[in-house]
């Protein structure tokens, strides 16, 4: 029993130390991001080239109409909106058309691409290839259907491509539930995970080594950048095509950076099982895309080690110390979440901060689950993730 208690103690202690160091790094990275964000928001915006906004679609979801409206309402001199779905009868494409009728002054096109070609295991990239062929301009803004933006979104994002050496800029996002505090608890945890867990890792990586990846929810990217990264046909073989795109550009010495503009990623109110499966899919993809970094991220969680510290305290006769240990790890996550959410300008940061320790525990479970296999379920089909994040054809 004594040996087991020692092992339990040291596992809890090492994990608590590494997660605390990580939390302090997040605080520094968040402050760095916040200073840069305020500086760029005060700077004048004078770079207004014509841009093409590319929006792949597949079906509809709650709040999507408002998401699409936010792109039609952009305050920008010259831009075109291009939407693409597999079939003309797609509900998302039909919704985009209905929204577009309310904004006749906006140059909008509605395209179809058919079913993805065999080499395109990533249907989104197949749609992007079709949109790329139809786009009039050389500067692109790409975004997912669940992204909602402010009126100055295009103005802010395009500034990142002012330098000819810059090939791509993506941005972090605030996970937001449509129903706010009335949303299901699993969806609230998913939303705050997208806001805090994802952003923490992104900002720390950017601080330590610069940005060598991209977040595909929203990107400002040059038309040429897709070709520099290998072309759509090759990118379409990866699940995390955004990561591969940014990583390849950075490896070629082409500028990649994280923009300071923050968008909202709208999170559907889904049952816990479905929410868990969706989040696990992303964890599996991350494990394949950057295996060593993903392995090390297991030491950034705090709650699992706090619970192990509590267990050690109860079993060793130091119950109060165990309780204080767990409390310290909870405070650790409150600090991380509060600093990140404030830096991103989340008006509801207190609620997100309060529940984040639970999300941290869930995140550690998802991390463990990501090592459970290579298959994942997506839009009615089963896929297999291979080394480097490549996707095999569905069964």
Buried (B, 14 or more C-beta within 10 A) or exposed (E): EEEEBEEBBEBBBEBBEBBBEBBEBBBEBBBBBBEEBEEBEEEEBEEBEBBBBBBBBBBBBBBBEEBBBBBBEBEBEEBBBBBBBBEEEBBBBBBBEEBBEEBEEBBBBBBBBEEBEEEBBBBBBBBBBBBBEEBEBEBBBBBBBBBBBBEBBBBBBBBBBEEEEBBBBBBBBBBBBBEEEEBBEBBBBBBBBBBBBBBBBBBBBBBEEEBBBBBBBBBBBBEEBBEBBBEBEBBBBBBBBBBBBBBBBBEEEBBBBBBBBBBBBBBBBBEBEEBBBBBBBBBBBBBBBBEEEBEEBBBBBBBBBBBBBBBBBEBBEBEEBBBBBBEBBBBBBBBBBBBBBBBBEBEBBEBBBEBBBBBBBBBBBBBEBBEEEEEBBBEEEEBBBBEEBBBBEEE
